[in-house]
């Protein structure tokens, strides 16, 4: 039911529809569950830029029919803290270098 709501919310993208049909016939719901879980997680954090970026990637992936982009959206959510730490380290390093040079 939740997958059907997402399908309607996203305007019935053909890839997600086909994925759901395959899940129904095969009983393998892993990709549908991954999409739903990632979408729910990203939607639950509306003020988190990386979560929203992940949601955008996920919506684009469902529109284009790209499993690789679905995986990329999952990676962004899974390693979000690491990505933020890397960004902070880069900014701090740039500031330190700027101070040393000037």
C-alpha positions as CSV (number, residue, x, y, z in Angstrom):
1,X,0.0,0.0,0.0
2,X,2.8,2.4,0.8
3,X,4.5,1.6,-2.5
4,X,1.3,2.4,-4.3
5,X,1.0,5.7,-2.5
6,X,4.6,6.6,-3.5
7,X,3.8,5.5,-7.0
8,X,0.8,7.9,-7.2
9,X,2.7,10.7,-5.4
10,X,5.5,10.6,-8.0
11,X,3.1,10.5,-11.0
12,X,3.3,6.8,-11.7
13,X,6.8,6.5,-13.1
14,X,7.0,3.5,-15.4
15,X,10.2,2.1,-13.8
16,X,8.7,2.1,-10.3
17,X,5.5,0.6,-11.7
18,X,7.5,-2.1,-13.4
19,X,9.5,-2.8,-10.3
20,X,6.4,-3.2,-8.3
21,X,4.9,-5.6,-10.9
22,X,8.1,-7.6,-10.8
23,X,8.0,-7.7,-7.0
24,X,4.4,-8.9,-7.0
25,X,5.2,-11.7,-9.5
26,X,8.5,-12.7,-8.1
27,X,8.0,-12.0,-4.4
28,X,11.3,-10.2,-4.3
29,X,10.5,-6.8,-2.7
30,X,14.0,-5.8,-1.9
31,X,14.3,-2.9,-4.4
32,X,10.9,-1.6,-3.6
33,X,11.6,-1.8,0.1
34,X,14.9,0.1,-0.4
35,X,13.2,2.8,-2.4
36,X,10.5,3.2,0.2
37,X,12.9,3.2,3.1
38,X,15.2,5.8,1.5
39,X,12.3,8.0,0.5
40,X,10.8,7.9,3.9
41,X,14.1,8.6,5.6
42,X,14.8,11.6,3.3
43,X,11.3,12.9,3.7
44,X,11.5,12.8,7.5
45,X,14.4,15.3,7.5
46,X,13.2,18.3,5.4
47,X,15.9,20.7,6.7
48,X,18.8,18.3,6.0
49,X,20.5,19.3,2.6
50,X,22.0,15.8,2.0
51,X,18.8,14.0,2.8
52,X,16.9,16.3,0.4
53,X,19.7,15.8,-2.2
54,X,19.2,12.0,-1.7
55,X,15.5,12.3,-2.2
56,X,16.0,14.3,-5.4
57,X,18.4,11.6,-6.7
58,X,15.9,9.0,-5.8
59,X,13.0,10.8,-7.6
60,X,15.3,11.3,-10.7
61,X,16.3,7.6,-10.6
62,X,12.7,6.5,-10.5
63,X,11.9,8.8,-13.4
64,X,14.8,7.7,-15.5
65,X,14.7,4.0,-14.5
66,X,18.3,3.9,-13.1
67,X,19.1,1.4,-10.4
68,X,22.6,3.0,-10.1
69,X,21.0,6.3,-9.1
70,X,18.9,4.5,-6.6
71,X,22.0,3.1,-5.1
72,X,23.7,6.5,-5.1
73,X,20.8,7.9,-3.2
74,X,21.2,5.1,-0.6
75,X,24.9,5.8,-0.3
76,X,24.3,9.5,0.3
77,X,21.9,8.6,3.2
78,X,24.1,5.8,4.5
79,X,27.3,7.9,4.6
80,X,25.8,11.3,5.3
81,X,27.8,11.9,8.5
82,X,31.0,11.0,6.8
83,X,30.1,13.4,3.9
84,X,29.4,16.2,6.3
85,X,32.7,15.6,8.1
86,X,34.6,15.7,4.8
87,X,33.0,18.9,3.9
88,X,33.8,20.5,7.3
89,X,37.5,19.3,7.0
90,X,37.8,20.8,3.5
91,X,36.4,24.1,4.7
92,X,38.6,24.2,7.8
93,X,41.6,23.3,5.7
94,X,40.8,26.1,3.2
95,X,40.5,28.6,6.0
96,X,43.7,27.5,7.6
97,X,45.6,27.7,4.3
98,X,44.1,31.1,3.6
99,X,45.2,32.4,7.0
100,X,48.7,31.0,6.6
101,X,49.1,32.6,3.1
102,X,47.9,36.0,4.3
